[in-house]
Amino acid sequence: MIRKPVRALIAAAALAITSAVALPAAASADSFYSYDGSTPLSSYAPGTVLKTRTLNYHVFGFPTPVQATQLLYRTADAQGNPTANVTSVVRNPLGGNGKVVSYQSAYDSLNPEDAPSRAIAGDVRLGGVLPNAESLLIAPALALGYSVVIPDTEGPSADFAAGPEYGQTTLDSIRAATHAPGTGMTESTKFGLIGYSGGAIATGWASAIAASYAPDVEKNLVGFAEGGVLVDPAHNLKYVGGSPVWSGVIPMALIGVSRGYGIDLKPYASEYGLKVLADLEHASIAEALGHYPGLTWQKLVKPEYADPDSVPPFVDAVNKVNIGSAATPSIPGFIAQANNGALEGTVSNEPGIGTGDGVMVAGDVRALANQYCDTGNTSIKYTQYDALSHATALPVWAPTAIAWLGDRFAGKTAPSSCGQIPPGNSLAPEQHTGS
């Protein structure tokens, strides 16, 4: 039976989604997000808690009886510089089972004010629609007895698609949650990682870098569950190019990765490209999808840079965020990917790339799963939804993913698809072309 606090969270989420909610143009300034201490941030260890506050968990501005503790903690950006980021800890209102799900949001925005912590605190924005709606995915985890940690995975400057940074913010969020008083979590608490789409970027990278970046966290991870997975962004660039809906993600990713790694792509941009990059500099995915139908890389750059690999900064950046070049996770994984992108208008099927779910490339995800199997992790379960697209696969994936994590928490042997996964694409790094 679902008891009152969790039931109220579900009800608030459902009410908000089905109601006409006025969305203010901007969230109010909040000093909680800024580190203002006199001690240099670099002197703190990653995961150190810098500030704490407790508030009601909000869904589209509606407060629920569920309490959330928000932590400002020390982490690092894509270039390794110390930063202060926020995570939200929801201690199970029913007492819980002592186990925690780290839920990585698919908020996908270039504006830090669209982060899930802002939505949880009560801000209501167009770019915050996704993290608000995701309450319907978080509530079942609470109903099953888990506590939940929800990091702002993109960091304080919203470095969209900069995967390694997502991984660091996620792992340091877990460190912070286990160090903060009142969370009920300790350095021996078991965690499971879960995320879809943009949340899968964080989930996958956290799993891949845990051994090297946070071995203290890795020893308590029971597994990772991800769906709608970004693997090799150079392939996604070609796959979504020219599509009616998902092509808008191209400039978003270029802006986010450039921001994360301090890269200037403007010298290569066409006049139109400069306008698009300026328009989307602080945009959410809600402001990009479907707004640039037919957009391609070639329309964004000067004619002499029609081949993306002729732009050295692009090649360097895209290789940094290709998870196929990262380490193999040591923990069990459930990886799911849809493959009917035509449902969302993406019909591309180029040699070496193939089909996908509308935005993510199925052949890349199969290749990643096979790579994990072939490099020593045989506790990989792979599922492909051939009849579904990126959006339509989410409600199918979510209950399966949480059930899979439940079995890992219970200590059951992880199922394996190794040896049964069809071949995928090459995930080799891009190579510079031209002079």
N, C-alpha and C positions, 0 to 999 in steps of 0.2 A: 504493500500500500504506500502511495506517495503522500508524505505528511505535509503539513501546512506551509512551511517556508519554501520548500521546493515547488509545491503546487502553485504557490503565489508567483514564483519566478516564471514558471511556464505560462501561467495565465496572463501575466503582464506582457510577456513576449508576444503571445498570440494576439492580445488586444492591440498592442502597438502596431503589429504588422498589418492587421486588418482594418485599422483606423486611419483616417486622414490626419496625419500629424504635420503641423507647420514646422518647417525646418529653418531655424535662424541662420543667418548668413555666416556667422563666425562664433567660435567658442570664446568664452571670456578668458582673459589672461589668468594664469595660475602659477604663483611663485613656487608651488611644490615641485615643479619640473626643473627648477634651476638649482644647481649646487652653489651655495653661497658661503661655504666654510672657508676658514683662513688656511687650513692645511691643504697643500697641493693635492689635487685629485690623483695624481700619479703615485702618491705615496701610499695610497690604499690598495689592498689586494682586490682583484676582481671578485665581485660578489659581495663586497662590503656594503652594509646598509647605511645610507646617509641620512634618510628621513623616513618617517613612518606616519601614516594617518589611517583612520578607520572611518568608513562611511557606508551608507546603504547602497547596495547594488541596484543600479538604475537600468531600465530597459526603455529606450526611446524617451528618456526623461521621466518615466514613471518610477518612483522608488519602490523597492520590494523589501520584504522583511529580512532578506538575506544580507549579511554583513560582508564587506570586502575590506581587507587590509591592503593598502597600497604602499609600495616601497620604492624609494629612490635609491638606486644602487650603482656601484661603480662597475663599468664594463669597458669595452673597447670598440672603436669603429673599425671599418674595413681595412684601414691602414695601420691599425694597432695603437692608435692614440687613445688615451683614457677619456671616457665620456661618462655622463650620468644618465641613467635610463630608468624607466618606471615599469614595474610589474604589479599585477593585482592578484592577491591571494584570497581565495574563498574557502575558508575552513568549513568543513561540512556542518551545516546547521543541525543535523540530526545526531551528531557525535562522530560519525564516520567510522571507517574501517582501518584507519591508519595508513592508507595508501593514497597516492596523489597522481592525478592526471595533469600533465603540463600541456595545456591546449594552446596551440599556435594559431592565431587568427589569420584569416585571409583578407585583412583590411585593405591591402593593396592601394597605397596612396603615397603621393609625394608631399603631403602636408602632415606634419607631426600632430596637428590637432585632430586628425581622424583616427588616432590610435585607440585601441580598445580601452585603455585606462580612462581616456576622456569620456567615452560613452558610458562606462561603468559609473563614473563620477556624476553623470547627469547631463553632459553636453549632448545636444541634438544637432547633427549636421548631415548634409547630403552624403558626404564622404564617410560618415559614421554609420550608415545604414547596415553595412555588412557586419561589423562587430556587434551592433545591437541585435540583429537577427540571429547571430550565432548563439545568443542566449538559449535558443531552442535546442542547440547541440550540447551546451554546457549543462543545462538542467538535468538531462538523463544521467550524466555522470554523477551529479550530486544525489540523485534519487537512488543510484546504485551504491551509495556509501562513500564515494571518493571525495576528497577535497580537490580543488582545482586551482592551478596557477596559470595566469594568462599574461605573458610578457608582451610588451610593445616591441615586437621583434625587429622592426626596421630601424630602431635606435632613435635618438633625439632629433636627428635631421631628416628622418624618413627616407633612407637610402634604398628605395624600392629596387628589388631584384639583386641587391648585393649580398648574395647567399652566405659567404663566410661570416659577415657581420651578423646576419640573422642567427647563425649557429652560436656565436659568442654571446649575444644578448640572451638567448634562450638558456644556455648553460649557466651563465652568471645569475639569471633570474632564479634558477633552482638553488644555487648557492645562497642567494639572498634570502629566499623563503625558509631555508633551513637554519639560517643564522638569526632571524628576527624573532623576538619574543611574541608569544600570543598566536603563532600560526599553527602550533601543534606539530610542527615538523622539525626533525633533527637530522644530523649528518648520517643517520642510518635509515631514514625513511625511504621507501621504495617509490620510484617514479616511472610512469609510462609517458611516452611522447606521442602526440597525435596532432595531425594537421592536414588540411586539404588545400590544394592550389597554392596560394601565397603562404598558407600555413605549412604546406608540405616543403616549401623552400627551407623554412626554419627547422622543421622536424628532420629533414634529410641531412642538412648541414650539421645540426647539433649531433646527430648520430655519427656522422663521419669524422668530426673533429674532436669528439669527446675524449678519446684516448690520449690525444696529444695536448689538448687545451685544458681539459678538466677531468683528469683521471679520478679525482675525488668524487665527482658526480657520476662518472661512467659506472663505477662499481655498484651504484644503486639503481641503474636503469634496467627495467625488465624488458623493454622492447620499444620499437617505434612503429606507428601505423600511419601511412600517408596515402593520399590519393590525388589524382590530377597533378602529376609531378613534372616540374621543370628540371630538365637535365642539362642539355646543351643549348644555351640561348641562341647560338649562331644558327642552329637548325630552326628554332621557333621563329626567328626573324623571317626566314624564307617561307616557312609554312603558313604563317598568318598574313604575309604580304599580299595585298590586293583583296583581302576578304572584306565583307560588308560590315562586320561587327568587331572582330578581334584585332583588326589592324591598328586600332588606336593604342594598343598596348606597346607597339614598337617605340614610339617616342617616349613613352613613360619609362620603359626599361633603359633606354639610352640616357635619359636624364638621371635616373636613380643610380645607375652604375657609374656614370661619369661623376656624379656628386660624391659617391662613396669613395672613389679612388682618385679624386682630384684631377680629372681628365677634362680637357676642353675640346669638344667636338665642333664648336662653332666655326672654326676656320674651314671645315669641310662641308658645312651646311649650305644649301641653296637659300635663296631669299624666302621661298615658301617654308623651307625647313626651319629657318630661324624664327619665323612667325609661329610655327607649330610648337617648337621648343619653348618659346616665351609664353605661349598660351597655357601650356600644360605644366609649367615649372612647379606649381603648387597644387596640382589637380589630383583628384581621386580617380579611381578606375570608373566610377559612375559618370564622370565628366569626359571620359575618353572613349569608352566602348560605343560603337555605332556612330560616333561623331566625325570619323574620318574614313568613310567607306572607300575602299580601293587604295588606301595608302600603302606605299611601298618604301623601302629604303631608298630606291632610286629617285623618288620624288622629294626626299628630304635632303639629298646631297647634290653637290655640283656634279656635272656630267662626268668629269674625270675620276670621280670616286664611286662610280656605279657599282664596282665590285667592293663589297664591304671589307674584304681582306686586303685591299689596297690602302686602308687607313690604319697605320700602325697602332695608334692608341686604342682603336676599337678592338683590334685583334688581341692586344695585351689584356684589355679589360674582360673581353668575353671569355678568354681562356681562364681567367681568375675565377669566374663564376660557373664554370663547367664542372658539375659535381662528379662527372666521369673521371676527372683527374684527381679527385680527393681520395682519401683512404677508405677502405672498406670498414663499415661498422662492425663491432664485435658482438653486438646485441641482436636478438631476433627481430625480423622486420616483416610487416604486412604491407605490400605495395600494390595498389590498384590503379588501373588506368582505363578510361573510356576510349572508344575508337570510332565514334560515329559523328565526326565533326560537321557533317553535312546538315545535321539538325540545327546547327548554329551558324550555318552559312559558309563554313570553311570547307572547300572541296579540293584543296591542293593535294597533289600526290606525286611530288617530285622524286626522281631517282635518288636514293641514298637518304631520303627523309621519310617519304611515305605519308600515311594518313595519321590522324590524331583525333582529339576530342573537340576540336574547334580552336584550341590554343596550345595544348600540350601535344607532343609528338609521341605516339605510342611505341614506335620503333626504338626511340631513345630510352624509354622507360624499360622496355624488355631488355635492351642491351645493359642497362644499369643493373637490373635484377640478376641477369646472367653473370655479369662481372662480379657481383658480390658472391654468388655461388662458386664461381671459378677461382676466387681468391681467398677461400677459406671459410666463408660464412654460409653454411648450408641450411641455416634456420630462416630461410627467406620464403615467404608465401606470396605468390604473384597471382593476381586476378585481372583479367581484361574483360571489360564490358563492351562487347562489340555493337550492341544495339543502342548504347547510350552516349550522350555528349558530356561536355564538361559540367554543365549545370545540372543536367538530369541524373548524372551518376551520384551526385552528392548524397541525396536521401537514401540511396541504396548502400553506398559505402559506409556511411556514418554508423549505423547500428552494427554492421559487421565488424568495423574497426574497434568499437568499444568492447564488443564481445571477445574479439581476438586479444585485446589488451587484458581483459578480465582473466582469460586463461593463463596469460603470462604472470599476472599477479598471483594466481593460484598455484604456480609452479608446474603447470602441465608442460609436457614436451611440445615445442613449437613445431607446427606442420611445415613441410618443405615442398616447394615446387621445383627445386633444382633438378635439372635433367629433363624437365617437361616444358620449359618456357621456350617458345619459338624464338628464333634468332632475331636480333635487332640491328640497329645501325652502328656504324663506327662512331665512337665517341672521342676520336683523336683530336688533339688541339688544332685550332685553325693556324694556318701558316701565312705569313706576310707574302703578298704578291707585289710585283712592280719594284721600283727603286726605293 
